[in-house]
Amino acid sequence: MQQATTQDVTIDFDKMGGLVPGIVQDAGTGEMLMLGFLNEASYRKTLESGFVTFFSRTRNKLWMKGETSGNRLRIVSAATDCDSDALLFKVEVEGDGLVCHEGTVSCFTKTIEVSA
């Protein structure tokens, strides 16, 4: 079983084949900025560096968000959900604040119509 333990919190990497979703929220505004995935190595790197580091499923490698753009995600606080299989990072964005690779503050910009 793949698990990483920090301060009596065990993250369950088994449910999604070695990955957990990581939600990124602006600590100041509360806006949801993005969602990425972490494996055990990127999780440890995140905790060690203080900046969110994801595992790229397409490139099959670790990547620190903002390492090339300068829009790094400095962690203010981190938490897990009740099942310990998802992470929430409240962050302050460095640089110009544009988190999405499409040049927007948030990756969540495409509205979906839902009927009531």
Residue, then its C-alpha position, 0 to 999 in steps of 0.5 A: m500500500q502506498q502511503a505518505t504520513t505527515q503529522d499523524v495524517t496518512i495520505d491514501f495514494d492507492k485509490m487512484g493508482g498512486l495519485v491523489p487530486g490536489i485542489v488549489q485555492d487562493a488563500g485570500t479570495g477563496e477562489m478555486l484556481m486549479l486541480g492537479f494530481l500528486n504522487e507520493a514523490s510530488y507530495r513530499k516535494t510539496l511539503e519540503s519546498g512549501f510550493v505546490t508540486f504536481f505529478s504530470r500524467t502526460r509528461n510522467k514527471l514532477w513539475m512545480k507549478g510556475e517553475t517557468s512562468g514565475n506564478r508559483l503557488r506558495i502554500v499558506s495551509a494544506a489539508t486532506d479530506c475525510d478519506s485522506d485521498a484528496l488534498l486542498f492547498k490554500v496558496e498565495v500566487e507569486g508572479d502576475g497571478l495568472v495560474c492557468h496556462e491559458g492566461t487566466v487567474s483560474c483554470f475554471t473558466k468554462t461555464i456549463e449550463v445545468s438545468a434545474 
